[in-house]
């Protein structure tokens, strides 16, 4: 569980900002979002495969070089 303690001469806004950074860094929200609905293993494999294909295509498109004349 993420927690922060109020430092000396620290405003509530600064405390809240520090807390939000810790929550994002710990990955709590992404885990909760991912586990919100059940996804079968075959579905996970299919999603991962689609992500890999998308990554590969992006890398291919980024490396295309057309010389200008």
CHARMM-style PDB file with segment names, atoms N, HN, CA, C and O in Angstrom:
ATOM      1  N   UNK     1       0.834  -1.179   0.000  1.00  0.00      PROA
ATOM      2  CA  UNK     1       0.000   0.000   0.000  1.00  0.00      PROA
ATOM      3  C   UNK     1       0.882   1.246   0.000  1.00  0.00      PROA
ATOM      4  O   UNK     1       1.849   1.331   0.757  1.00  0.00      PROA
ATOM      5  N   UNK     2       0.552   2.183  -0.830  1.00  0.00      PROA
ATOM      6  HN  UNK     2      -0.233   2.114  -1.445  1.00  0.00      PROA
ATOM      7  CA  UNK     2       1.336   3.399  -0.965  1.00  0.00      PROA
ATOM      8  C   UNK     2       0.928   4.409   0.103  1.00  0.00      PROA
ATOM      9  O   UNK     2      -0.256   4.650   0.338  1.00  0.00      PROA
ATOM     10  N   UNK     3       1.930   4.985   0.733  1.00  0.00      PROA
ATOM     11  HN  UNK     3       2.892   4.789   0.542  1.00  0.00      PROA
ATOM     12  CA  UNK     3       1.637   6.003   1.736  1.00  0.00      PROA
ATOM     13  C   UNK     3       2.724   7.072   1.701  1.00  0.00      PROA
ATOM     14  O   UNK     3       3.867   6.801   1.334  1.00  0.00      PROA
ATOM     15  N   UNK     4       2.354   8.272   2.082  1.00  0.00      PROA
ATOM     16  HN  UNK     4       1.425   8.491   2.380  1.00  0.00      PROA
ATOM     17  CA  UNK     4       3.298   9.382   2.187  1.00  0.00      PROA
ATOM     18  C   UNK     4       3.043  10.100   3.501  1.00  0.00      PROA
ATOM     19  O   UNK     4       1.917  10.129   3.999  1.00  0.00      PROA
ATOM     20  N   UNK     5       4.088  10.674   4.049  1.00  0.00      PROA
ATOM     21  HN  UNK     5       5.002  10.651   3.644  1.00  0.00      PROA
ATOM     22  CA  UNK     5       3.942  11.445   5.280  1.00  0.00      PROA
ATOM     23  C   UNK     5       4.198  12.909   4.972  1.00  0.00      PROA
ATOM     24  O   UNK     5       5.024  13.248   4.124  1.00  0.00      PROA
ATOM     25  N   UNK     6       3.498  13.745   5.654  1.00  0.00      PROA
ATOM     26  HN  UNK     6       2.827  13.469   6.343  1.00  0.00      PROA
ATOM     27  CA  UNK     6       3.613  15.180   5.455  1.00  0.00      PROA
ATOM     28  C   UNK     6       4.971  15.657   5.951  1.00  0.00      PROA
ATOM     29  O   UNK     6       5.327  15.450   7.111  1.00  0.00      PROA
ATOM     30  N   UNK     7       5.723  16.292   5.069  1.00  0.00      PROA
ATOM     31  HN  UNK     7       5.434  16.461   4.126  1.00  0.00      PROA
ATOM     32  CA  UNK     7       7.028  16.831   5.439  1.00  0.00      PROA
ATOM     33  C   UNK     7       6.852  18.211   6.075  1.00  0.00      PROA
ATOM     34  O   UNK     7       5.797  18.838   5.974  1.00  0.00      PROA
ATOM     35  N   UNK     8       7.904  18.652   6.723  1.00  0.00      PROA
ATOM     36  HN  UNK     8       8.761  18.143   6.806  1.00  0.00      PROA
ATOM     37  CA  UNK     8       7.850  19.959   7.356  1.00  0.00      PROA
ATOM     38  C   UNK     8       7.730  21.036   6.277  1.00  0.00      PROA
ATOM     39  O   UNK     8       8.442  20.996   5.273  1.00  0.00      PROA
ATOM     40  N   UNK     9       6.843  21.982   6.481  1.00  0.00      PROA
ATOM     41  HN  UNK     9       6.264  22.015   7.296  1.00  0.00      PROA
ATOM     42  CA  UNK     9       6.592  23.106   5.564  1.00  0.00      PROA
ATOM     43  C   UNK     9       6.164  22.641   4.173  1.00  0.00      PROA
ATOM     44  O   UNK     9       6.487  23.297   3.182  1.00  0.00      PROA
ATOM     45  N   UNK    10       5.453  21.536   4.081  1.00  0.00      PROA
ATOM     46  HN  UNK    10       5.191  21.003   4.886  1.00  0.00      PROA
ATOM     47  CA  UNK    10       4.970  21.035   2.792  1.00  0.00      PROA
ATOM     48  C   UNK    10       3.471  21.289   2.691  1.00  0.00      PROA
ATOM     49  O   UNK    10       2.715  21.019   3.624  1.00  0.00      PROA
ATOM     50  N   UNK    11       3.059  21.813   1.542  1.00  0.00      PROA
ATOM     51  HN  UNK    11       3.673  22.032   0.784  1.00  0.00      PROA
ATOM     52  CA  UNK    11       1.634  22.095   1.367  1.00  0.00      PROA
ATOM     53  C   UNK    11       0.885  20.813   1.025  1.00  0.00      PROA
ATOM     54  O   UNK    11       1.484  19.794   0.681  1.00  0.00      PROA
ATOM     55  N   UNK    12      -0.431  20.890   1.127  1.00  0.00      PROA
ATOM     56  HN  UNK    12      -0.918  21.717   1.406  1.00  0.00      PROA
ATOM     57  CA  UNK    12      -1.277  19.734   0.798  1.00  0.00      PROA
ATOM     58  C   UNK    12      -1.166  19.383  -0.684  1.00  0.00      PROA
ATOM     59  O   UNK    12      -1.208  18.209  -1.052  1.00  0.00      PROA
ATOM     60  N   UNK    13      -1.026  20.401  -1.532  1.00  0.00      PROA
ATOM     61  HN  UNK    13      -0.992  21.355  -1.233  1.00  0.00      PROA
ATOM     62  CA  UNK    13      -0.890  20.157  -2.969  1.00  0.00      PROA
ATOM     63  C   UNK    13       0.385  19.380  -3.289  1.00  0.00      PROA
ATOM     64  O   UNK    13       0.377  18.458  -4.105  1.00  0.00      PROA
ATOM     65  N   UNK    14       1.468  19.762  -2.640  1.00  0.00      PROA
ATOM     66  HN  UNK    14       1.474  20.510  -1.977  1.00  0.00      PROA
ATOM     67  CA  UNK    14       2.739  19.060  -2.856  1.00  0.00      PROA
ATOM     68  C   UNK    14       2.650  17.616  -2.358  1.00  0.00      PROA
ATOM     69  O   UNK    14       3.166  16.698  -2.995  1.00  0.00      PROA
ATOM     70  N   UNK    15       2.000  17.430  -1.233  1.00  0.00      PROA
ATOM     71  HN  UNK    15       1.581  18.175  -0.715  1.00  0.00      PROA
ATOM     72  CA  UNK    15       1.819  16.097  -0.672  1.00  0.00      PROA
ATOM     73  C   UNK    15       1.002  15.225  -1.617  1.00  0.00      PROA
ATOM     74  O   UNK    15       1.352  14.071  -1.864  1.00  0.00      PROA
ATOM     75  N   UNK    16      -0.083  15.778  -2.144  1.00  0.00      PROA
ATOM     76  HN  UNK    16      -0.367  16.716  -1.943  1.00  0.00      PROA
ATOM     77  CA  UNK    16      -0.934  15.046  -3.076  1.00  0.00      PROA
ATOM     78  C   UNK    16      -0.181  14.705  -4.362  1.00  0.00      PROA
ATOM     79  O   UNK    16      -0.319  13.603  -4.891  1.00  0.00      PROA
ATOM     80  N   UNK    17       0.606  15.638  -4.856  1.00  0.00      PROA
ATOM     81  HN  UNK    17       0.719  16.534  -4.426  1.00  0.00      PROA
ATOM     82  CA  UNK    17       1.400  15.411  -6.068  1.00  0.00      PROA
ATOM     83  C   UNK    17       2.400  14.270  -5.855  1.00  0.00      PROA
ATOM     84  O   UNK    17       2.575  13.414  -6.723  1.00  0.00      PROA
ATOM     85  N   UNK    18       3.050  14.272  -4.692  1.00  0.00      PROA
ATOM     86  HN  UNK    18       2.908  14.968  -3.987  1.00  0.00      PROA
ATOM     87  CA  UNK    18       4.012  13.219  -4.366  1.00  0.00      PROA
ATOM     88  C   UNK    18       3.328  11.859  -4.250  1.00  0.00      PROA
ATOM     89  O   UNK    18       3.865  10.840  -4.683  1.00  0.00      PROA
ATOM     90  N   UNK    19       2.132  11.862  -3.657  1.00  0.00      PROA
ATOM     91  HN  UNK    19       1.696  12.690  -3.306  1.00  0.00      PROA
ATOM     92  CA  UNK    19       1.366  10.625  -3.524  1.00  0.00      PROA
ATOM     93  C   UNK    19       0.979  10.080  -4.893  1.00  0.00      PROA
ATOM     94  O   UNK    19       1.118   8.883  -5.144  1.00  0.00      PROA
ATOM     95  N   UNK    20       0.496  10.942  -5.776  1.00  0.00      PROA
ATOM     96  HN  UNK    20       0.382  11.914  -5.571  1.00  0.00      PROA
ATOM     97  CA  UNK    20       0.110  10.507  -7.126  1.00  0.00      PROA
ATOM     98  C   UNK    20       1.292   9.914  -7.878  1.00  0.00      PROA
ATOM     99  O   UNK    20       1.148   8.900  -8.562  1.00  0.00      PROA
ATOM    100  N   UNK    21       2.453  10.536  -7.758  1.00  0.00      PROA
ATOM    101  HN  UNK    21       2.569  11.359  -7.203  1.00  0.00      PROA
ATOM    102  CA  UNK    21       3.651  10.012  -8.422  1.00  0.00      PROA
ATOM    103  C   UNK    21       3.992   8.613  -7.910  1.00  0.00      PROA
ATOM    104  O   UNK    21       4.345   7.727  -8.688  1.00  0.00      PROA
ATOM    105  N   UNK    22       3.881   8.422  -6.576  1.00  0.00      PROA
ATOM    106  HN  UNK    22       3.594   9.141  -5.944  1.00  0.00      PROA
ATOM    107  CA  UNK    22       4.172   7.113  -6.002  1.00  0.00      PROA
ATOM    108  C   UNK    22       3.191   6.054  -6.496  1.00  0.00      PROA
ATOM    109  O   UNK    22       3.580   4.920  -6.773  1.00  0.00      PROA
ATOM    110  N   UNK    23       1.917   6.431  -6.603  1.00  0.00      PROA
ATOM    111  HN  UNK    23       1.601   7.352  -6.377  1.00  0.00      PROA
ATOM    112  CA  UNK    23       0.893   5.494  -7.061  1.00  0.00      PROA
ATOM    113  C   UNK    23       1.174   5.091  -8.507  1.00  0.00      PROA
ATOM    114  O   UNK    23       1.104   3.910  -8.847  1.00  0.00      PROA
ATOM    115  N   UNK    24       1.489   6.059  -9.349  1.00  0.00      PROA
ATOM    116  HN  UNK    24       1.546   7.018  -9.072  1.00  0.00      PROA
ATOM    117  CA  UNK    24       1.785   5.759 -10.752  1.00  0.00      PROA
ATOM    118  C   UNK    24       3.029   4.882 -10.859  1.00  0.00      PROA
ATOM    119  O   UNK    24       3.050   3.920 -11.626  1.00  0.00      PROA
ATOM    120  N   UNK    25       4.051   5.210 -10.098  1.00  0.00      PROA
ATOM    121  HN  UNK    25       4.034   5.991  -9.474  1.00  0.00      PROA
ATOM    122  CA  UNK    25       5.301   4.449 -10.145  1.00  0.00      PROA
ATOM    123  C   UNK    25       5.117   3.013  -9.654  1.00  0.00      PROA
ATOM    124  O   UNK    25       5.756   2.094 -10.166  1.00  0.00      PROA
ATOM    125  N   UNK    26       4.249   2.821  -8.667  1.00  0.00      PROA
ATOM    126  HN  UNK    26       3.730   3.567  -8.251  1.00  0.00      PROA
ATOM    127  CA  UNK    26       4.039   1.477  -8.139  1.00  0.00      PROA
ATOM    128  C   UNK    26       3.214   0.607  -9.084  1.00  0.00      PROA
ATOM    129  O   UNK    26       3.261  -0.620  -8.987  1.00  0.00      PROA
ATOM    130  N   UNK    27       2.458   1.222 -10.000  1.00  0.00      PROA
ATOM    131  HN  UNK    27       2.420   2.219 -10.080  1.00  0.00      PROA
ATOM    132  CA  UNK    27       1.687   0.457 -10.973  1.00  0.00      PROA
ATOM    133  C   UNK    27       0.371  -0.070 -10.446  1.00  0.00      PROA
ATOM    134  O   UNK    27      -0.201  -0.991 -11.030  1.00  0.00      PROA
ATOM    135  N   UNK    28      -0.117   0.485  -9.367  1.00  0.00      PROA
ATOM    136  HN  UNK    28       0.348   1.233  -8.893  1.00  0.00      PROA
ATOM    137  CA  UNK    28      -1.360   0.011  -8.760  1.00  0.00      PROA
ATOM    138  C   UNK    28      -2.542   0.226  -9.704  1.00  0.00      PROA
ATOM    139  O   UNK    28      -3.348  -0.682  -9.909  1.00  0.00      PROA
ATOM    140  N   UNK    29      -2.645   1.417 -10.274  1.00  0.00      PROA
ATOM    141  HN  UNK    29      -1.990   2.155 -10.107  1.00  0.00      PROA
ATOM    142  CA  UNK    29      -3.788   1.724 -11.132  1.00  0.00      PROA
ATOM    143  C   UNK    29      -3.817   0.874 -12.391  1.00  0.00      PROA
ATOM    144  O   UNK    29      -4.879   0.406 -12.802  1.00  0.00      PROA
ATOM    145  N   UNK    30      -2.649   0.670 -13.009  1.00  0.00      PROA
ATOM    146  HN  UNK    30      -1.787   1.050 -12.675  1.00  0.00      PROA
ATOM    147  CA  UNK    30      -2.623  -0.153 -14.222  1.00  0.00      PROA
ATOM    148  C   UNK    30      -3.000  -1.595 -13.911  1.00  0.00      PROA
ATOM    149  O   UNK    30      -3.654  -2.253 -14.720  1.00  0.00      PROA
ATOM    150  N   UNK    31      -2.595  -2.091 -12.747  1.00  0.00      PROA
ATOM    151  HN  UNK    31      -2.064  -1.556 -12.090  1.00  0.00      PROA
ATOM    152  CA  UNK    31      -2.962  -3.445 -12.344  1.00  0.00      PROA
ATOM    153  C   UNK    31      -4.464  -3.553 -12.123  1.00  0.00      PROA
ATOM    154  O   UNK    31      -5.092  -4.524 -12.547  1.00  0.00      PROA
ATOM    155  N   UNK    32      -5.032  -2.566 -11.464  1.00  0.00      PROA
ATOM    156  HN  UNK    32      -4.522  -1.778 -11.119  1.00  0.00      PROA
ATOM    157  CA  UNK    32      -6.477  -2.576 -11.204  1.00  0.00      PROA
ATOM    158  C   UNK    32      -7.246  -2.521 -12.516  1.00  0.00      PROA
ATOM    159  O   UNK    32      -8.219  -3.254 -12.693  1.00  0.00      PROA
ATOM    160  N   UNK    33      -6.825  -1.670 -13.428  1.00  0.00      PROA
ATOM    161  HN  UNK    33      -6.034  -1.074 -13.284  1.00  0.00      PROA
ATOM    162  CA  UNK    33      -7.510  -1.567 -14.720  1.00  0.00      PROA
ATOM    163  C   UNK    33      -7.413  -2.876 -15.485  1.00  0.00      PROA
ATOM    164  O   UNK    33      -8.385  -3.317 -16.099  1.00  0.00      PROA
ATOM    165  N   UNK    34      -6.237  -3.499 -15.448  1.00  0.00      PROA
ATOM    166  HN  UNK    34      -5.448  -3.141 -14.949  1.00  0.00      PROA
ATOM    167  CA  UNK    34      -6.030  -4.751 -16.190  1.00  0.00      PROA
ATOM    168  C   UNK    34      -6.867  -5.889 -15.593  1.00  0.00      PROA
ATOM    169  O   UNK    34      -7.359  -6.745 -16.329  1.00  0.00      PROA
ATOM    170  N   UNK    35      -7.029  -5.903 -14.282  1.00  0.00      PROA
ATOM    171  HN  UNK    35      -6.629  -5.208 -13.684  1.00  0.00      PROA
ATOM    172  CA  UNK    35      -7.747  -6.996 -13.621  1.00  0.00      PROA
ATOM    173  C   UNK    35      -9.222  -6.706 -13.420  1.00  0.00      PROA
ATOM    174  O   UNK    35      -9.920  -7.454 -12.735  1.00  0.00      PROA
ATOM    175  N   UNK    36      -9.694  -5.626 -14.014  1.00  0.00      PROA
ATOM    176  HN  UNK    36      -9.127  -5.018 -14.570  1.00  0.00      PROA
ATOM    177  CA  UNK    36     -11.093  -5.254 -13.840  1.00  0.00      PROA
ATOM    178  C   UNK    36     -12.023  -6.312 -14.414  1.00  0.00      PROA
ATOM    179  O   UNK    36     -13.069  -6.604 -13.834  1.00  0.00      PROA
ATOM    180  N   UNK    37     -11.647  -6.886 -15.553  1.00  0.00      PROA
ATOM    181  HN  UNK    37     -10.797  -6.649 -16.025  1.00  0.00      PROA
ATOM    182  CA  UNK    37     -12.427  -7.945 -16.175  1.00  0.00      PROA
ATOM    183  C   UNK    37     -11.539  -9.156 -16.368  1.00  0.00      PROA
ATOM    184  O   UNK    37     -10.330  -9.019 -16.556  1.00  0.00      PROA
ATOM    185  N   UNK    38     -12.118 -10.322 -16.324  1.00  0.00      PROA
ATOM    186  HN  UNK    38     -13.100 -10.433 -16.171  1.00  0.00      PROA
ATOM    187  CA  UNK    38     -11.361 -11.547 -16.539  1.00  0.00      PROA
ATOM    188  C   UNK    38     -11.040 -11.693 -18.015  1.00  0.00      PROA
ATOM    189  O   UNK    38     -11.908 -11.513 -18.869  1.00  0.00      PROA
ATOM    190  N   UNK    39      -9.781 -12.023 -18.311  1.00  0.00      PROA
ATOM    191  HN  UNK    39      -9.076 -12.169 -17.617  1.00  0.00      PROA
ATOM    192  CA  UNK    39      -9.344 -12.268 -19.681  1.00  0.00      PROA
ATOM    193  C   UNK    39      -8.665 -13.630 -19.683  1.00  0.00      PROA
ATOM    194  O   UNK    39      -7.738 -13.872 -18.910  1.00  0.00      PROA
ATOM    195  N   UNK    40      -9.132 -14.516 -20.556  1.00  0.00      PROA
ATOM    196  HN  UNK    40      -9.886 -14.319 -21.184  1.00  0.00      PROA
ATOM    197  CA  UNK    40      -8.577 -15.859 -20.599  1.00  0.00      PROA
ATOM    198  C   UNK    40      -7.150 -15.830 -21.131  1.00  0.00      PROA
ATOM    199  O   UNK    40      -6.725 -14.843 -21.732  1.00  0.00      PROA
ATOM    200  N   UNK    41      -6.416 -16.909 -20.909  1.00  0.00      PROA
ATOM    201  HN  UNK    41      -6.761 -17.711 -20.421  1.00  0.00      PROA
ATOM    202  CA  UNK    41      -5.033 -16.979 -21.352  1.00  0.00      PROA
ATOM    203  C   UNK    41      -4.917 -16.923 -22.862  1.00  0.00      PROA
ATOM    204  O   UNK    41      -3.996 -16.304 -23.394  1.00  0.00      PROA
ATOM    205  N   UNK    42      -5.852 -17.570 -23.559  1.00  0.00      PROA
ATOM    206  HN  UNK    42      -6.600 -18.073 -23.126  1.00  0.00      PROA
ATOM    207  CA  UNK    42      -5.800 -17.532 -25.020  1.00  0.00      PROA
ATOM    208  C   UNK    42      -6.037 -16.113 -25.521  1.00  0.00      PROA
ATOM    209  O   UNK    42      -5.425 -15.683 -26.499  1.00  0.00      PROA
ATOM    210  N   UNK    43      -6.915 -15.399 -24.858  1.00  0.00      PROA
ATOM    211  HN  UNK    43      -7.412 -15.749 -24.064  1.00  0.00      PROA
ATOM    212  CA  UNK    43      -7.169 -14.004 -25.230  1.00  0.00      PROA
ATOM    213  C   UNK    43      -5.931 -13.146 -24.966  1.00  0.00      PROA
ATOM    214  O   UNK    43      -5.588 -12.286 -25.778  1.00  0.00      PROA
ATOM    215  N   UNK    44      -5.255 -13.378 -23.830  1.00  0.00      PROA
ATOM    216  HN  UNK    44      -5.533 -14.076 -23.171  1.00  0.00      PROA
ATOM    217  CA  UNK    44      -4.022 -12.649 -23.527  1.00  0.00      PROA
ATOM    218  C   UNK    44      -2.960 -12.901 -24.589  1.00  0.00      PROA
ATOM    219  O   UNK    44      -2.280 -11.975 -25.030  1.00  0.00      PROA
ATOM    220  N   UNK    45      -2.821 -14.164 -24.997  1.00  0.00      PROA
ATOM    221  HN  UNK    45      -3.373 -14.916 -24.639  1.00  0.00      PROA
ATOM    222  CA  UNK    45      -1.836 -14.494 -26.040  1.00  0.00      PROA
ATOM    223  C   UNK    45      -2.164 -13.775 -27.337  1.00  0.00      PROA
ATOM    224  O   UNK    45      -1.270 -13.265 -28.012  1.00  0.00      PROA
ATOM    225  N   UNK    46      -3.445 -13.732 -27.688  1.00  0.00      PROA
ATOM    226  HN  UNK    46      -4.171 -14.146 -27.140  1.00  0.00      PROA
ATOM    227  CA  UNK    46      -3.863 -13.073 -28.920  1.00  0.00      PROA
ATOM    228  C   UNK    46      -3.578 -11.567 -28.856  1.00  0.00      PROA
ATOM    229  O   UNK    46      -3.124 -10.974 -29.834  1.00  0.00      PROA
ATOM    230  N   UNK    47      -3.849 -10.958 -27.700  1.00  0.00      PROA
ATOM    231  HN  UNK    47      -4.219 -11.440 -26.906  1.00  0.00      PROA
ATOM    232  CA  UNK    47      -3.590  -9.531 -27.527  1.00  0.00      PROA
ATOM    233  C   UNK    47      -2.102  -9.241 -27.602  1.00  0.00      PROA
ATOM    234  O   UNK    47      -1.686  -8.285 -28.257  1.00  0.00      PROA
ATOM    235  N   UNK    48      -1.295 -10.066 -26.934  1.00  0.00      PROA
ATOM    236  HN  UNK    48      -1.633 -10.842 -26.402  1.00  0.00      PROA
ATOM    237  CA  UNK    48       0.164  -9.881 -26.969  1.00  0.00      PROA
ATOM    238  C   UNK    48       0.708 -10.035 -28.380  1.00  0.00      PROA
ATOM    239  O   UNK    48       1.619  -9.308 -28.777  1.00  0.00      PROA
ATOM    240  N   UNK    49       0.161 -10.969 -29.136  1.00  0.00      PROA
ATOM    241  HN  UNK    49      -0.579 -11.560 -28.813  1.00  0.00      PROA
ATOM    242  CA  UNK    49       0.597 -11.170 -30.517  1.00  0.00      PROA
ATOM    243  C   UNK    49       0.272  -9.940 -31.365  1.00  0.00      PROA
ATOM    244  O   UNK    49       1.090  -9.510 -32.178  1.00  0.00      PROA
ATOM    245  N   UNK    50      -0.919  -9.377 -31.174  1.00  0.00      PROA
ATOM    246  HN  UNK    50      -1.584  -9.727 -30.514  1.00  0.00      PROA
ATOM    247  CA  UNK    50      -1.302  -8.175 -31.907  1.00  0.00      PROA
ATOM    248  C   UNK    50      -0.394  -7.003 -31.546  1.00  0.00      PROA
ATOM    249  O   UNK    50      -0.022  -6.214 -32.414  1.00  0.00      PROA
ATOM    250  N   UNK    51      -0.037  -6.889 -30.264  1.00  0.00      PROA
ATOM    251  HN  UNK    51      -0.340  -7.530 -29.559  1.00  0.00      PROA
ATOM    252  CA  UNK    51       0.858  -5.816 -29.833  1.00  0.00      PROA
ATOM    253  C   UNK    51       2.231  -5.968 -30.472  1.00  0.00      PROA
ATOM    254  O   UNK    51       2.833  -4.991 -30.916  1.00  0.00      PROA
ATOM    255  N   UNK    52       2.722  -7.219 -30.514  1.00  0.00      PROA
ATOM    256  HN  UNK    52       2.233  -8.013 -30.154  1.00  0.00      PROA
ATOM    257  CA  UNK    52       4.036  -7.475 -31.099  1.00  0.00      PROA
ATOM    258  C   UNK    52       4.042  -7.132 -32.585  1.00  0.00      PROA
ATOM    259  O   UNK    52       5.001  -6.543 -33.085  1.00  0.00      PROA
ATOM    260  N   UNK    53       2.984  -7.496 -33.283  1.00  0.00      PROA
ATOM    261  HN  UNK    53       2.205  -7.974 -32.877  1.00  0.00      PROA
ATOM    262  CA  UNK    53       2.891  -7.184 -34.707  1.00  0.00      PROA
ATOM    263  C   UNK    53       2.867  -5.675 -34.911  1.00  0.00      PROA
ATOM    264  O   UNK    53       3.539  -5.155 -35.801  1.00  0.00      PROA
ATOM    265  N   UNK    54       2.101  -4.978 -34.097  1.00  0.00      PROA
ATOM    266  HN  UNK    54       1.555  -5.400 -33.374  1.00  0.00      PROA
ATOM    267  CA  UNK    54       2.019  -3.519 -34.197  1.00  0.00      PROA
ATOM    268  C   UNK    54       3.379  -2.875 -33.938  1.00  0.00      PROA
ATOM    269  O   UNK    54       3.779  -1.949 -34.644  1.00  0.00      PROA
ATOM    270  N   UNK    55       4.101  -3.381 -32.899  1.00  0.00      PROA
ATOM    271  HN  UNK    55       3.776  -4.132 -32.326  1.00  0.00      PROA
ATOM    272  CA  UNK    55       5.447  -2.866 -32.601  1.00  0.00      PROA
ATOM    273  C   UNK    55       6.378  -3.090 -33.776  1.00  0.00      PROA
ATOM    274  O   UNK    55       7.130  -2.196 -34.163  1.00  0.00      PROA
ATOM    275  N   UNK    56       6.324  -4.290 -34.344  1.00  0.00      PROA
ATOM    276  HN  UNK    56       5.712  -5.017 -34.030  1.00  0.00      PROA
ATOM    277  CA  UNK    56       7.195  -4.638 -35.461  1.00  0.00      PROA
ATOM    278  C   UNK    56       6.928  -3.722 -36.659  1.00  0.00      PROA
ATOM    279  O   UNK    56       7.861  -3.233 -37.295  1.00  0.00      PROA
ATOM    280  N   UNK    57       5.649  -3.496 -36.958  1.00  0.00      PROA
ATOM    281  HN  UNK    57       4.890  -3.893 -36.441  1.00  0.00      PROA
ATOM    282  CA  UNK    57       5.292  -2.627 -38.086  1.00  0.00      PROA
ATOM    283  C   UNK    57       5.754  -1.197 -37.854  1.00  0.00      PROA
ATOM    284  O   UNK    57       6.226  -0.535 -38.778  1.00  0.00      PROA
ATOM    285  N   UNK    58       5.620  -0.719 -36.621  1.00  0.00      PROA
ATOM    286  HN  UNK    58       5.237  -1.257 -35.870  1.00  0.00      PROA
ATOM    287  CA  UNK    58       6.082   0.640 -36.322  1.00  0.00      PROA
ATOM    288  C   UNK    58       7.578   0.763 -36.525  1.00  0.00      PROA
ATOM    289  O   UNK    58       8.054   1.758 -37.072  1.00  0.00      PROA
ATOM    290  N   UNK    59       8.325  -0.243 -36.087  1.00  0.00      PROA
ATOM    291  HN  UNK    59       7.939  -1.051 -35.643  1.00  0.00      PROA
ATOM    292  CA  UNK    59       9.776  -0.211 -36.257  1.00  0.00      PROA
ATOM    293  C   UNK    59      10.156  -0.277 -37.730  1.00  0.00      PROA
ATOM    294  O   UNK    59      11.097   0.387 -38.165  1.00  0.00      PROA
ATOM    295  N   UNK    60       9.431  -1.069 -38.485  1.00  0.00      PROA
ATOM    296  HN  UNK    60       8.666  -1.608 -38.132  1.00  0.00      PROA
ATOM    297  CA  UNK    60       9.694  -1.172 -39.921  1.00  0.00      PROA
ATOM    298  C   UNK    60       9.419   0.156 -40.602  1.00  0.00      PROA
ATOM    299  O   UNK    60      10.216   0.607 -41.425  1.00  0.00      PROA
ATOM    300  N   UNK    61       8.309   0.782 -40.273  1.00  0.00      PROA
ATOM    301  HN  UNK    61       7.661   0.415 -39.605  1.00  0.00      PROA
ATOM    302  CA  UNK    61       7.943   2.052 -40.901  1.00  0.00      PROA
ATOM    303  C   UNK    61       8.918   3.160 -40.516  1.00  0.00      PROA
ATOM    304  O   UNK    61       9.184   4.052 -41.321  1.00  0.00      PROA
ATOM    305  N   UNK    62       9.438   3.116 -39.333  1.00  0.00      PROA
ATOM    306  HN  UNK    62       9.222   2.391 -38.679  1.00  0.00      PROA
ATOM    307  CA  UNK    62      10.370   4.134 -38.876  1.00  0.00      PROA
ATOM    308  C   UNK    62      11.734   4.046 -39.541  1.00  0.00      PROA
ATOM    309  O   UNK    62      12.448   5.045 -39.624  1.00  0.00      PROA
ATOM    310  N   UNK    63      12.102   2.867 -40.014  1.00  0.00      PROA
ATOM    311  HN  UNK    63      11.522   2.055 -39.946  1.00  0.00      PROA
ATOM    312  CA  UNK    63      13.418   2.664 -40.590  1.00  0.00      PROA
ATOM    313  C   UNK    63      13.443   2.784 -42.102  1.00  0.00      PROA
ATOM    314  O   UNK    63      14.503   2.660 -42.716  1.00  0.00      PROA
ATOM    315  N   UNK    64      12.300   3.023 -42.705  1.00  0.00      PROA
ATOM    316  HN  UNK    64      11.439   3.124 -42.206  1.00  0.00      PROA
ATOM    317  CA  UNK    64      12.252   3.175 -44.166  1.00  0.00      PROA
ATOM    318  C   UNK    64      12.928   4.465 -44.536  1.00  0.00      PROA
ATOM    319  O   UNK    64      12.616   5.523 -43.990  1.00  0.00      PROA
ATOM    320  N   UNK    65      13.853   4.377 -45.463  1.00  0.00      PROA
ATOM    321  HN  UNK    65      14.106   3.517 -45.907  1.00  0.00      PROA
ATOM    322  CA  UNK    65      14.616   5.554 -45.876  1.00  0.00      PROA
ATOM    323  C   UNK    65      14.455   5.741 -47.375  1.00  0.00      PROA
ATOM    324  O   UNK    65      14.774   4.856 -48.169  1.00  0.00      PROA
ATOM    325  N   UNK    66      13.952   6.909 -47.744  1.00  0.00      PROA
ATOM    326  HN  UNK    66      13.692   7.628 -47.099  1.00  0.00      PROA
ATOM    327  CA  UNK    66      13.815   7.212 -49.158  1.00  0.00      PROA
ATOM    328  C   UNK    66      14.722   8.395 -49.459  1.00  0.00      PROA
ATOM    329  O   UNK    66      14.494   9.493 -48.950  1.00  0.00      PROA
ATOM    330  N   UNK    67      15.734   8.190 -50.270  1.00  0.00      PROA
ATOM    331  HN  UNK    67      15.919   7.299 -50.684  1.00  0.00      PROA
ATOM    332  CA  UNK    67      16.649   9.307 -50.574  1.00  0.00      PROA
ATOM    333  C   UNK    67      15.946  10.383 -51.388  1.00  0.00      PROA
ATOM    334  O   UNK    67      15.177  10.078 -52.300  1.00  0.00      PROA
ATOM    335  N   UNK    68      16.205  11.616 -51.062  1.00  0.00      PROA
ATOM    336  HN  UNK    68      16.830  11.864 -50.321  1.00  0.00      PROA
ATOM    337  CA  UNK    68      15.592  12.714 -51.817  1.00  0.00      PROA
ATOM    338  C   UNK    68      16.510  13.084 -52.988  1.00  0.00      PROA
ATOM    339  O   UNK    68      17.736  13.084 -52.871  1.00  0.00      PROA
ATOM    340  N   UNK    69      15.887  13.392 -54.091  1.00  0.00      PROA
ATOM    341  HN  UNK    69      14.891  13.393 -54.186  1.00  0.00      PROA
ATOM    342  CA  UNK    69      16.672  13.699 -55.308  1.00  0.00      PROA
ATOM    343  C   UNK    69      16.695  15.180 -55.558  1.00  0.00      PROA
ATOM    344  OT1 UNK    69      17.301  15.633 -56.529  1.00  0.00      PROA
TER     345      UNK     69
END
